[in-house]
Amino acid sequence: MSGQKRQLSKRCVVLTGAGISAESGIQTFRDQNGLWENHRIEDVATPEGFARDPQLVQHFYNLRRAQLLSPAVQPNPAHIALAEFEKTFRGEFLLVTQNVDDLHERAGSHNLRHMHGELLKARCTHCSSIVPWQADIELLSPCPRCHRSGSLRPHIVWFGEMPLYMQEIYDALRQCDLFVSIGTSGHVYPAAGFVEQARAAGARTVELNLERSAANSFFDESYQGLASVMIPQFFAQVQHPGA
Ligand code: OAD
């Protein structure tokens, strides 16, 4: 990444995936030993799987929630560099994450959208309330709003469901002049297609990932390495309006 020219950006959209949280101790999905190596997506990440075996699905997300809350899991220098960049950037900034952990928030990011939901929230299938949730969700846990028991599910977007904030994300992509994709394998749409939207808007498109992603050929620039090393370096060279 050395030798990059400083380039001015006024509207920046960043997309993150599981790779940015890997160095914080959270398993990715498709790497060796990733979550999808030991669990079938159909079983734990679809509405049909939940209908078939809610206990299995709740257990899967209960384990992940408990792990996220363990003291060993903390934001790493990549999360922190993004939060610092947002604080000092004088243009418009939107951080879109596919991650359901809260490490971006803990690092201090504000203008952040969790397009695949959040592990630390539960959703009531009866009254549609979305509530903060840190404990296990038990099969008969009552909804804190409508008090119906057995209606809570993880606030996670499963395969076959509509990701969140899509209108706002597409609006930002249509106007951005810099799009940076970090730590995502480019296998899951619609996120994997954001680079094409940004390209159509004339944005500079940059991929920062451990390896070339499936969407690699759509990017103007692509750098391979650890997020904790590349993210602080990359954002240090983005020039702000008026800076
Ligand atoms: P993946 O597990 O598919 O991809 C993670 C990417 O991060 C891989 O390309 C790795 O090479 C890269 N990576 C791993 N460690 C890294 C590091 N230290 N620094 C930089 N890159 C690193 O995860 P996602 O692309 O986020 O959806 O997966 C997208 C969606 O698929 C997830 O949100 C989830 C999953 O099914 C749902 O559950 C709805």
Residues whose N, C-alpha, C, O or C-beta is under 5 A from the ligand:
A	BS01	OAD	G17 A18 G19 A22 E23 T28 F29 R30 D31 A45 Q98 N99 H116 V157 W158 F159 G183 T184 S185 G186 V188 N209 L210 E211 G225 L226 A227
